[in-house]
Amino acid sequence: MKRYTLLIAMASICSLTIAVQPVWSQVAETTAGMVDLERRASEWGASLSFDPLTGTGFVLRGQDLLRFKLGFASYMTGNGTLLRAAAPELYENRLRISQTTSSAIATWFADRDADRASRTTVVAILIDPGHGGKDPGAIGEHGAGSTKLRIAEKDIVLTIAKDLHARLTAKWPDKRIMITRAGDSYPSLDDRVEMANQVELTVNQAIIYVSVHANASFNKNASGYEVWYLNPDYRRTVVDSKKSEGVDKEVLPILNAMLEEEYTTESVYLAKSISGGLELSFGTSTVNRGVRADEWFVVRNARMPSVLVEVGFVTNEAEARLLSSEGHLRKLGDGIYNGIVSFVEYFERRKGPSAP
């Protein structure tokens, strides 16, 4: 009985020894055509993690994940699909895979790289608070005495835009988040658009333009938010002639029409995303005036997906008082922010980049 107890204790010690093995050193490929998985993972630029007690592990490279289990001839990807390949094996406390499995995993990583390369990335977002400086924009004056309120469009939209700029920068530190003015200055309409159009982009990079304004109307009861995009019937030049040298002049109008149509489609989707984000913020408490088309200067001259957001009417006393409250402006920022994030995440999942 003591002998069996001793054997069991020795077996337990061996198991513990495997579990606490130090970082594996590199070994050469065996003559049986197997390769060391840790070394191969290093060649792929990936890391290897393995739990000998459960026989499970994973190979991770950036956002690309492959999970495996000893004895199972399948590797599960991060999105739950299966990569069929021979199971890894444990040999002298080292994980090994066949050459065929190694090739299959390398091909999977390469396919992931190619898939990402074929997608457009939004590398820059320009937030444009309208008016500023000498131009106050729409003015709302209401009440008298202690209830008197004077509210200027330029101040409302600057507060929203600065909040948006800070939150988008925090979410995407690797993207270029720009703002046309950070104080009470007055960049011209041309300056605002040129700031966006001058951003250098590669073939699979994009920029989006969001201009923030407040509304006014002779109808004092008019209220609510709306999002505008460029009227599809408006013709504009979006192909940069400086980047199109050598292209047949007869082909340029065709390329321009194709790109113009794509920008319009993307602008409509961006407008709907922001409108939807605002509706989620307010529900039925604020009127959603919908998505509309017009020929605003900043959207007709921007060579990119671009929209203009009207956040409310300063000429409506009830809405003007809301627009003067920090909480309401924060909710407006929430809606626009969520709409932009929704659009960018959709945009970056799809294939087929727009050429600048």
N, C-alpha and C positions, 0 to 999 in steps of 0.2 A: 504493500500500500504506500509506503514511504517513497518507494522507487517511482511509482506513477505520479505521486505528488511532485517529486523533483522534476520529472519530465514536463509536467504541466507548467511549473514555475519557469523552467528554462524556455519553454515555448512562448510564454508571456513576455519574458525579457527580450526574446528575438523580435516579437511584434513591436514592442516599444522602441527597439533599436531602429527598426524601419521607419517608425513614425517620426523620429527625431533626427533623421539623417540630415547632415549639413547640406548646403547648396551643392548640387551635383557638379562635378568637374567634367570637362569635355572629354569625350572618347571618340575614337574613330569608328567609321561604319564597319559593320561586321561583314563577313564573307557571305552571310545568308541574305544579303540585300536589304537588311534593316538599317535604319538610320536613327541616330539619337534625337529624340524630340526636342529636348531643351536647346541643343545646338541648332537644330533646324529652325526653331522658333526665333532664336536670336538672329539668324540670317534673314528671316522675314520681317525683322524689326518688331517682333512681338514678345510678350512675356508668357511664361508657363506657370500655372498653379496646379498642384496635385495633392490630394488627400489620400494617402495609402490606406487609411482605415476604411474609407468608403469606396475606394477605387475610382473616384470621380475627379475631374479636373477641367480646366479650360485653357484655351490659348486666346490671348487678348492683344489686339493691335489697334490702338486708337478706339474707335467705336465698334470695331468688328470683333465679334465674340464667337468662339466655337467651343461648345461643351462636349465632353466625352466621358465614357465609362468603360473600364476594362471589361472585355468580353462582348461588347456591343459594337456591331459593325455600322454604326451611324454616328454622325456628329451633328449636334443641334446648334443652329445659328441663333444669333441674338433675337431674330424675329420669329423664331419657332419652327422654321423650315429645317428639313433634314438633308445633310450631305452624306450620301452613301459612300462608305469607304471602309477598308479593313480596320478592325479594332486595334488600338494600341496594346502593347504588352509590356509587362514589367519584367526586366531581366537584370539580375544583380543590382536591385534597387534603382534601376534606370528605366525610364520610359523609352520604348522604341516603336517606330512605325515603319511600314513598308515603303519602298520607293514609290509605289503606285499611290499610296495614301498621301505621301509627301507632295507628289505632283498635283493631286486633286485639291489639297488644301492651298497650295501656292496659286493654282488657277482660280480658286474661289476668292482669295485676296485680290488677285489681279482684276477679276470681274467687278469686285466692289470698288476698286480704284477707278476703273473705266466708267462705272455707273455714276460715280460722283463727278468725274470730269465732264460728263455729258449734261450735267445739270447746271442751271444758272444760279449763281449765288448773288444775293443782294449784299453788296459790299458797302453801300452808302445810303443814308436816308437824310433828306433835307427837310427840316421843319421850318416853315415860313410863317411867323406871326405877322399878319398884315399891318399896313400903315406904320405909325411910329413917328417920333420927333415932331416936326411941324404939321404932320398930317394925323389928326386924332381919329380919323375914321368916323363911323356913325356915333352920334351923341344922343344919350337918353337923359332927359330932365323930367323929374317927377316930384310931386308933392310940394309942400311948403313948410317953412319953419323947421321944427325938429325932425320932421319926416322927409325933408327935402333930400333928393338924391340926384346927383349928376354923375353919369357913368360914360366912359369913353371906350370905344371899341379897341383902340390900340393897347389899353391897359389890360383889358379882359384877355385878349388873345396872347399877350406876352406872358401872362401868368400861366396859362394852359401850355403854351409852347415850351417854356423853360422847364416845367414839370415833365413834359413828354421827353424832352432832350435828356434830362437826367435819368429817367427811368429806362429809356432805350439804350443809353450808354451803359448803364449798369447791367442790363440783360445781355447786350452784345458788345463786350469790350473790344472784340476783334473787328467790328464794323466801324465805319466812319459815320458818326452821327453828327450832323451839322445843323446850325440854326442861323437864319439870315440876320437876326439881330438879337442880342442878349440884353439890351437896354433900350432906352427911349431915343433911339437913333432912327434915321430915315434912309434906308437903302432904296434906290429907285426900283421900279418894276424890272427894268433891264438888268440891274445889278443882281436882283434876286434870282432871276432865271439863269443869268450867266454863271452865277456861283454853282448852280447845279450842272449846267451844260459843260463846264470846264473840267469836271471830274474825269480823270483818265480811267477808262475801263477796258478790260480785255474782252474777248469774244464771249466768255461765259461769266461775265460779271454784269451787274445791273445796279441802278440807283432808282429810288422812288422819291417823289416830291409831294409833300402834304402842306398845303397852305391853309392857315386857320384864320377865320374872320367871324365877325358878328353881324347880324342883319338889322335892317331898319325898314319901316313901311309906313305909308300914310294911314294904313289901317291899324289903329292902335290895338286891335284885338289879335292881330297876327302873332303867332308864337310857334316855337318849336325849332328843331334842328333839321338840316338838310345837307346833302353831300353832292357836289357837282363834279362832272367830268366833261371833257371836251366833246362837243357835238360831233358825231361821226361824219356828218356831211361837210365839216370844215376841212379844207385841204391845207396841209402844212408840209414843210420840208423837215424830215427827221433824219435822213441819211447825211452824215457829215461829209461834205465834198472834199475836205482836206484829207480824209481817210479813204477816199474812193478814187485816188489817182490811178489811171490805167484802166478803169472800168468803162466799158462802152457807154457813151452818152445816151444811147437808146435804151440801155438796160437800167440806168439809174432811176427813171420814173417807176419802173416795175418794182425794183428793190424798195424804193421809197414807199410805194403803196402797200407792199407786203408788211414792211416794218410799222407803217402808220396804223394798219389794221390791227397788228399785234399789240401795239401800245394802247390803242383804244380798248381792246378786249381786256387787257390787264388793268387799265384805269377803271373800267366798269366794275371789275371784280374787286379792286381796292376800295372803290366807293361803296359797294355793297357790304364789304367786310367791316368798314368803319361805321356805316349806318347800322349794321347788325350789332356791332359792339356797343354803340350808344343805346340801342333799344334794350340790350341786356342790362345796361346800367340804370335806365330809367323806367323800363316797363311802360305802363300807360300813363305815368305821372307827367310826362312831357311829350308833346306832339312830335311824332316822326313824320316829317314832310317828304321823306323818301329820297331817292337818288334821281338826279336831274342832269340834263345835258345843256351846256351853253358854251360860249366862246370867250371865257375869261382870259385875260392877257397871260397870266402866269401858267395856265394849263395849255394854252394854244402854242406857247413858245418854248415849252420844256420838251426836250427830246428824250422822253422817258415816261413810264406810267406816272400820272399826276392827277391830283384831285384838290378840290377846294371845299373845306368844311365850314359851314355856317352854324355856329353853336347856339344861336338864339337871337331874339329881337330886343334890342335896347329900347325900342319905342313902345314896347308893351310893359306897363309899370310892374306888373307881378313878375314877369320874367326878368326885367332889369334888376329887380331886387334880388332875385335868385342869382343872377350873373355877378352880383356884387358880393356874394357869399363864398367863402373859401371852400365849404363843403360841396356846393354845387359845381364849382370849377373843377374840383378834384374828381367828381363823378364824370364830368365831361372828358377830363383827361383819361380816366379809366376806359371809357368807351372807345376813344380814338386809339389809345395804346393797344387795347385788346384787338381792335380791328386791324391795326398795322401788323401785330404779331401773327394773327391768323393768316393774313395775306402773305407775309414773308415765308411762313412755314409751308403754306401751299405752294408758293412760287419755287421754293428751293427743293421741293420733292419731285417736281416735274422735269421732263427732259426737253431738249430742244431750245438752247439759249438764243436770245435775241442778239443780233450783231449790232455793235454800236455804229 
